[in-house]
């Protein structure tokens, strides 16, 4: 979980500085997708919703939406912090 969150943090940071490369975007989208399903399945509804939002942004990124990733990654980590 820590590794997946770190990868999402890094992708969000790269996106914020307009440095997000395609392989990193694709991997982050895959991780966000898996987290959205797994977190929702285990009752972490808020975290699952945040991961889903990240997945949708990474699936069809625009300059405007990519800059939202940093805040979403921060919220995701905060919502999971008590459980890690």
Buried (B, 14 or more C-beta within 10 A) or exposed (E): EEEBBEBBBBBBBBBBEEEBEEEBBEBBBBBBBEBBBBBBEEEBEBBBBBBBBBBBBBEEBEEEBBBBBBEBBEBBBEBBEEEE
